[in-house]
Amino acid sequence: MAAIYFPVRVCHLKSEIVANVCGFALLAMVAIPVVAHSPRHQLWVTPNHEGERYHAGDYPMQSHGGDGLPSWTKANRRIENTDIVLWYTVGFHHVPHAEDWPVTPTIWHEFELKPYNFFARNPALDLPKQQ
């Protein structure tokens, strides 16, 4: 199992005490890395747009390729100081074995979006005292 770390900085917010820039970390736990025939990038970032809901475009089965994320990122729109969408792609790979029959077990892939440096200290330390 390997972890992939993608930092996402929120540059316009800075903690008053911590000198580091605050942001998020996308931590992806993967058992097998993305293989060559997978999409070109594991993480895409686009500005939030109401009409961009599906990574392959609205009609992927009628597409000749290039719709969705490739065409949206080709426009090279600004992502600074705006709402963004992170499009994370995980590669699923299953090597069949005898124990899979008759029911294939569930394969798990996970990721976490963790905030960092948003607070000067741990906000849980300010809980009310129990009586």
Long-range contacts (C-beta under 8 A, 24 or more apart in sequence): 1-29, 1-30, 1-31, 2-29, 2-30, 2-31, 2-33, 3-27, 3-28, 3-29, 3-30, 4-28, 4-30, 4-42, 6-43, 6-86, 6-88, 8-45, 8-84, 8-86, 11-80, 11-81, 12-81, 13-118, 15-117, 15-118, 15-119, 15-120, 16-120, 17-120, 17-121, 18-117, 18-120, 20-116, 20-117, 21-117, 22-115, 22-116, 22-117, 22-118, 23-115, 23-116, 23-117, 24-113, 24-114, 24-115, 24-116, 25-113, 25-114, 25-116, 26-86, 26-88, 26-111, 26-112, 26-113, 27-111, 27-112, 27-113, 27-114, 28-88, 28-90, 28-109, 28-110, 28-111, 29-109, 29-110, 29-111, 30-90, 30-91, 30-109, 31-93, 31-109, 32-91, 32-93, 33-91, 34-89, 34-90, 34-91, 35-91, 35-93, 38-89, 38-91, 39-69, 39-89, 40-70, 41-89, 42-88, 42-89, 42-90, 43-86, 43-87, 43-88, 43-89, 44-69, 44-73, 44-86, 44-87, 44-89, 45-79, 45-84, 45-85, 45-86, 45-87, 46-72, 46-73, 46-77, 46-79, 46-84, 46-85, 46-87, 47-77, 47-78, 47-79, 47-82, 47-83, 47-84, 47-85, 48-82, 48-83, 48-84, 48-85, 52-85, 55-87, 55-89, 86-113
